[in-house]
Amino acid sequence: MKVLADNLQNLSGDHLEGAIAIIREQHGDARNEDDEIELDFDTMDNATLWKLNAYVKRLFGGGAGRNGNGPSPSFRMEEV
């Protein structure tokens, strides 16, 4: 899950919004009083983790980053 968390932190604004939408779909608004979103991957359900994993895999896989339009090709993925 550490790799998934690292990959989520490296998402650009639009892509980060997509990840937030997946989290909100299952968990509602997870913002704290500082308007930050805190995630506890240890308590997150498997369905959400799989959706996030598939989302970042789609973004980072398939050659993204080669033309400067996507994340770096040094993306790492792990199964959750």
N, C-alpha and C positions, 0 to 999 in steps of 0.2 A: 504493500500500500504506500510505502514511502516513495516509490517511483511514480505512482499515480499522483500523489500529492505534489511532487516536484513538477511533474508535467502540467498539472493544473495551474501552478503558480507562474508558469512560463507562457500561458495563453495571452494573446492580445485581447484588447477590450471587447470586440465583437464576439470572439470565440469564448471569452470568459462569460459573457452574458448567456451564451448557449449552455454552458456548464451550470450556471446558476439556475437557469430554467429547469434543467433536469432535477436539481436538488429541490427546488421549490415544488415541483410536481409531486414529490413524495413527502416532503417535510415542511411545506409552507415557508413562510418568511423566516430565515434563520439569522436575521440581523441582530446585533447587540446594541447597547445604548450609544455606542460610538459610530453606528451605521456601518459596521464591518460585519462580514459574514465569517463565523467561526465554524469549522467543520471538525467533527470527531469521527474519523474513519473507523475507529474501533466499535462505535455504536451504530454506525450507518448500516442499513439493511443491504443484503446482497443484491437485490434488484437495482437499487440506486448505484451501487458500486459497479455493477456490470454495465449499466447504461453510461456512466461516466467513462469507464474503461473503453467501451466501444466508441464513444464520442471522440475522445482524444486520439484513439487509434486511427479513426477516419481522418482527423486533422493532420496528424503527424505522419501517417503512412502515405503510400502512393506518391512518393517523390516530393512532398511539400518541402519548401525551403530551397529548392534548386534554383528557382527564378526570383527569389526575394519576396514572394507573395505569401509564404507560409512559414511555419516554425522551422527551426534548424533540423538538418538531416541527422543530427546526433541524438534524436529522440530514442528513449528507452521505454519499453513496455513490459509490464509484468501482469501475470494473471492474478485476479483478486478472488 
